[in-house]
Amino acid sequence: MEKLIEQLRDCLKTQFF
């Protein structure tokens, strides 16, 4: 599940940046 959260965070970071 940790990997899933990391992927979600990466997606959000890409959207924010």
N, C-alpha and C positions, 0 to 999 in steps of 0.2 A: 504493500500500500504506500510505502514511503516513495517508491519510484513514481507512482501515479501523482502524488502531490508535487514531486519535483517537476514532473512534466507540466503539470498545470501552472506551476509558478513560472516556468520558462515561457510558456505561452503568454501569460499575463505580462511578463517582462517585455517580451517582443512587442506586444500590443501597446504597452505604455511607451516604449522607446521607439 
